[in-house]
Amino acid sequence: MAKSKKKIREENAIREAAQANTERLETCNEAYTSGAFSYLRFLVHLLAAAQFCYGIYYYLFKLDWPEGLHEEEELKTRWGGKFKYLTFLDVIVQAIYHTVALLNDLFGSNVVTVAPKSLLRQVRDYIFATFAFPIAHNVCISFWVIYLYDRELIFPAALDEIFPNWLNHVVHTNVALLAIMDMFTCFRRYPSRLAGVTGNVAFMILYVIWVNIVRYFSGQWVYPLLEILPIPLRAVMFAGLVALSCDNSGDGKANENWLNSKPSEHNGIVLTITHIQCHSRRLANSVNLLINIGR
């Protein structure tokens, strides 16, 4: 039975799409698996993993508490210790992500494909989109916005004697900068919007519950800002953090843009810009929400 003209057109369209996808993959692979991208990607992951692992070690074992602050330190660590701070949890997430990414650089593959090549790569991509990127930028933006507004609400001046300046930037600045550098050098397949949002929102809800548990048993909020906020604004702040997680996680739009772009336009730089554009609106929303809460 002869094929209809419509059927023939559909088959031709499928073949053309497959050919276009092949050209796209070849272009992406050349940009992301050889030359400067390859070396820079490895260097970023190596330096980040080493930096965050050392930061965790220093944070846990090397911070020197002045004698006059021992009682305050004991009170602050009675419930949750350093694990009650989102900053510290975030550094752990960053160390895990960059270690997994480094292992993938050494033993896995960074070849650009429609589907992930290995479980290691799927884990790397999921951690980045669901936890590493959104949490890092929420921590960085919220910390510095509140710090500039009134540092005593989030990082009292008394802590300058305890917390070295370099460590402050490792845990509050570099987490976001290295995530952005990773976007420039590492192509990934983002999880679905539902998968990304579910994972990150679950994390943030558990953290909000944990903060309230610490408050209940220790009698002290984790951050001074929470002490001065009335209950309605405190609820708004908690809800806002969870809402930002919904807007920052899992970027199916990046996949859609990548799959629908023209092969001639699809080089490494354009790919990177596409990924960054998909997050820029979300970061702007984060800043605006925090500024509005501050007002």
Number of C-alpha atoms within 10 A of each C-alpha: 3 6 7 9 9 9 11 12 11 12 12 12 12 12 12 12 14 12 13 18 20 15 16 22 19 17 18 22 18 15 21 24 20 12 10 11 17 16 14 16 23 21 13 19 27 17 14 24 21 13 19 25 19 15 22 19 12 13 16 13 9 11 13 12 14 10 8 8 12 11 9 10 14 11 13 18 13 12 20 16 14 16 15 20 15 19 21 19 16 25 25 18 21 29 23 19 25 28 20 20 29 22 18 20 20 11 10 15 15 23 18 22 17 14 9 18 14 13 11 17 21 16 15 24 24 23 25 28 27 28 26 27 27 26 30 26 25 23 20 20 20 18 20 17 17 19 15 10 14 14 16 16 16 20 19 12 10 10 12 11 12 14 15 12 10 12 18 15 12 20 25 24 19 21 26 23 16 20 22 16 15 22 19 20 23 24 23 24 22 26 22 18 18 13 17 25 25 16 19 25 22 13 16 22 16 12 18 17 12 16 20 16 16 20 14 12 11 16 12 17 18 21 15 15 16 18 13 12 12 9 11 8 13 16 12 12 17 16 15 16 20 21 15 22 28 22 20 30 31 31 23 19 16 21 17 11 14 20 16 12 15 14 19 10 12 22 19 20 14 14 23 20 12 17 22 15 12 16 19 12 12 19 17 11 14 22 16 13 15 19 14 8 13 11 6
